[in-house]
Amino acid sequence: MSSHVLMSFDVEEFDMPLEYHQDIDLSEQLEIGRRGLDALLPLFDKYKIQTTLFTTANYANHFPDIIKMLAVQHEIASHTYFHSTFKNEDLLKSRITLEQITGSSVIGLRMPRMKAVEMDEVKKAGYLYDSSINPTYLPGRYNNLHLSRTIYKDDGMIRVPAGVSNTLRLPLFWLAFKNYPYSFFLSLCLKALKKDGYVCLYFHPWEFTDLKKYHLPWYAKSKDGQLLTNRIERLINDLGEKADFSTIRNYLSKTKYLHH
């Protein structure tokens, strides 16, 4: 197949409750993230799909055996060092830590919460691509309507934006997957595949656990646990009929952007 689904997951500490003034200690943050991966791994194996796992070094340090095992089938990329805090030196530290754990090179970065980052710093830290842009408008979060909705180069760095619809730039990220009607979300993905030859989707493992006890906005936990796991299996099935699942690294290696 000539079309590709770039399915990615931000493998991280589940610190979202802290944003909504609910205390959650680090051990629970990590445990929720691990449970989410436990729910997803059988699907990856069942459908033999490859994904890109943007992983914090902090998470990887707590579960090194899991991350090393995942690196055999999937791409491990950086989600910086900690999910809740960031300093520029974390870019290099996280890459080195992940490479030591996996025994593989790490070339991709996604910033937590898609925060802006200086490309010079990203390049200095040794990354070849960045996937920290959501080229849509989200009130109170970001307005990136002026940026390309498809892969482009920015000052020598490959930028891989998150997927948005061809028209209106409706986001195709995790909140959209939870809250759009399923058939509508699928149709937007298929239209992007047809027009662009690929679609870049992203989720978080913690979404696939029971989130009911956490004080999160309704739209962040409108679907969770097994219900959401069933929904993403349906998506994998439906998209798999039209496209191949590829890591971002492998997809870029087949394009003009990356020959690595």
C-alpha positions in Angstrom: 0.0 0.0 0.0 1.2 3.5 -0.7 -0.7 5.3 2.2 0.6 5.2 5.7 -0.9 5.7 9.2 1.7 7.2 11.5 0.1 6.2 14.8 1.9 7.5 17.9 1.5 7.5 21.6 3.0 9.8 24.2 4.3 7.4 26.9 4.5 9.5 30.0 3.6 10.1 33.6 -0.1 10.6 34.0 0.1 14.1 35.5 -3.0 15.6 33.9 -4.9 15.6 37.3 -2.3 18.1 38.6 -3.5 20.6 36.0 -6.9 20.4 37.7 -5.7 20.6 41.3 -6.0 17.0 42.1 -3.0 15.5 43.8 -1.6 12.3 42.3 1.8 11.0 43.4 4.5 9.9 40.9 4.0 6.2 41.6 0.4 6.4 40.6 1.2 8.5 37.6 3.6 5.9 36.4 1.3 3.0 37.2 -1.6 4.4 35.2 0.7 4.9 32.2 1.9 1.3 32.5 -1.7 -0.1 32.7 -2.5 1.8 29.5 0.4 0.2 27.7 -0.7 -3.2 29.0 -4.1 -2.6 27.4 -2.6 -1.5 24.0 0.2 -4.0 23.6 -2.1 -7.0 22.7 -3.6 -4.9 19.9 -0.2 -4.0 18.5 0.8 -7.6 18.5 -2.6 -8.9 17.2 -2.5 -6.6 14.2 1.3 -6.6 13.8 1.4 -2.8 13.6 4.4 -0.5 14.3 3.9 2.7 16.2 6.1 5.6 17.4 6.3 5.9 21.2 7.3 9.3 22.4 8.6 8.4 25.8 9.8 10.5 28.7 13.2 9.4 30.0 11.6 9.4 33.5 9.1 6.8 32.4 11.7 4.8 30.7 14.0 4.8 33.7 11.1 3.3 35.8 10.2 0.6 33.2 13.5 0.0 31.2 12.7 -3.7 30.4 9.3 -2.7 28.9 10.8 0.1 26.8 13.7 -2.1 25.6 11.2 -4.8 24.6 9.0 -2.3 22.7 12.0 -0.9 20.8 12.3 -4.2 18.9 9.0 -3.6 17.1 8.3 0.1 17.6 10.2 3.4 17.3 11.1 4.9 20.6 11.3 8.7 20.4 11.8 11.4 23.0 9.1 13.1 25.0 11.8 15.0 26.9 12.9 14.0 30.4 9.9 14.7 32.7 6.4 15.4 31.5 5.7 18.2 34.1 8.9 20.2 33.8 11.3 21.2 31.1 14.7 22.7 30.6 16.6 22.8 27.3 19.3 20.5 28.6 16.5 17.8 29.0 16.5 17.4 25.2 20.0 15.9 25.2 19.6 14.1 28.5 16.4 12.3 27.4 17.9 11.2 24.1 21.0 9.8 25.7 18.9 8.0 28.4 16.5 6.5 25.9 19.4 5.3 23.7 21.2 3.7 26.6 18.0 1.8 27.5 17.0 0.7 24.0 20.4 0.2 22.4 19.0 2.1 19.4 19.4 5.7 18.1 16.7 8.2 19.0 16.0 10.8 16.2 12.5 12.1 17.0 11.1 14.5 19.6 7.6 15.5 20.7 7.3 18.2 23.4 4.9 17.5 26.3 1.6 19.3 25.6 2.9 20.2 22.2 4.8 23.2 23.7 6.9 25.4 21.4 10.6 24.7 21.4 13.6 26.3 19.7 14.7 24.3 16.7 18.3 25.3 17.3 18.1 23.6 20.7 16.5 20.5 19.2 19.2 20.3 16.5 22.0 20.7 19.0 20.6 17.8 21.0 20.9 15.6 18.0 17.4 15.1 16.8 16.4 14.8 13.1 12.7 15.5 13.3 10.2 17.2 15.6 6.5 16.3 16.0 5.5 19.1 18.4 3.1 21.0 16.2 -0.7 20.7 16.1 -1.5 22.9 13.0 -5.0 23.9 14.2 -6.6 26.4 16.5 -7.4 25.4 20.1 -8.6 28.3 22.3 -6.3 28.8 25.2 -3.7 26.3 23.9 -2.4 27.3 20.6 -3.1 28.9 17.2 -1.0 27.3 14.5 -3.3 27.9 11.5 -0.4 29.7 9.8 1.9 26.6 9.8 1.9 23.8 7.2 -0.5 21.0 7.9 1.8 18.5 6.3 5.5 17.5 6.8 8.0 20.3 6.0 11.5 21.5 6.8 12.1 24.4 9.2 15.7 25.7 9.5 17.1 22.3 8.8 14.7 20.4 11.0 12.0 18.0 9.7 8.7 19.0 11.3 5.9 16.4 11.4 2.7 18.1 12.4 -0.1 16.2 14.0 -3.0 15.3 11.7 -5.7 17.7 10.9 -8.5 17.6 8.3 -7.9 18.7 4.7 -10.5 21.5 5.1 -11.1 23.6 8.2 -8.1 21.9 9.9 -10.2 20.0 12.4 -7.8 18.3 14.7 -7.4 14.5 14.5 -5.7 14.0 17.9 -6.7 12.1 21.0 -9.5 14.4 22.1 -11.1 14.3 18.7 -11.0 10.5 18.6 -12.8 10.5 22.0 -15.5 13.1 21.1 -16.2 13.1 17.4 -18.7 10.5 16.2 -16.6 7.5 15.2 -17.7 7.5 11.5 -16.9 11.2 11.2 -13.4 10.8 12.7 -12.7 7.8 10.4 -13.9 9.8 7.3 -11.6 12.7 8.1 -8.6 10.2 8.5 -9.4 8.6 5.1 -9.7 11.9 3.3 -6.3 12.9 4.7 -4.8 9.6 3.6 -6.2 10.1 0.1 -4.9 13.6 -0.2 -1.6 13.5 1.6 -0.6 9.8 1.5 -0.4 9.6 5.3 -2.1 10.7 8.5 -0.3 11.3 11.8 -2.4 10.4 14.8 -1.5 10.6 18.5 -2.9 9.3 21.8 -1.7 8.5 25.3 -1.6 5.0 26.9 -3.3 6.4 30.1 -6.5 7.1 28.2 -7.1 3.4 27.9 -7.5 3.0 31.7 -10.4 3.8 34.0 -10.3 7.5 34.6 -13.5 8.0 36.4 -12.0 8.9 39.8 -9.9 11.7 38.4 -11.1 15.3 38.3 -10.7 15.9 34.6 -12.9 17.8 32.1 -15.7 15.6 30.8 -14.2 15.7 27.2 -10.9 14.3 28.5 -12.6 11.2 29.9 -15.8 10.9 27.9 -14.5 7.5 26.7 -11.8 5.6 28.6 -10.8 2.1 29.5 -12.2 -0.9 27.6 -14.6 1.3 25.7 -11.8 3.3 24.2 -9.6 0.2 23.7 -12.5 -1.3 21.6 -12.8 2.0 19.7 -9.1 2.1 18.7 -9.1 -1.5 17.7 -12.0 -0.7 15.4 -9.9 2.2 14.0 -6.9 0.0 13.5 -9.1 -2.4 11.6 -10.7 0.2 9.4 -7.5 2.1 8.6 -5.6 -1.1 8.0 -7.8 -1.8 5.1 -6.6 1.4 3.4 -3.1 1.9 4.6 0.0 0.5 6.2 1.0 1.4 9.8 4.5 2.8 9.9 6.7 4.5 12.4 7.5 8.1 11.7 11.2 7.2 11.3 10.5 4.5 8.7 8.1 6.7 6.8 10.5 9.6 6.7 13.3 7.3 5.5 11.2 6.5 2.4 10.7 10.2 1.6 12.9 13.1 0.4 13.2 14.3 4.0 15.2 11.7 5.6 17.8 9.3 4.2 19.2 7.8 7.4 
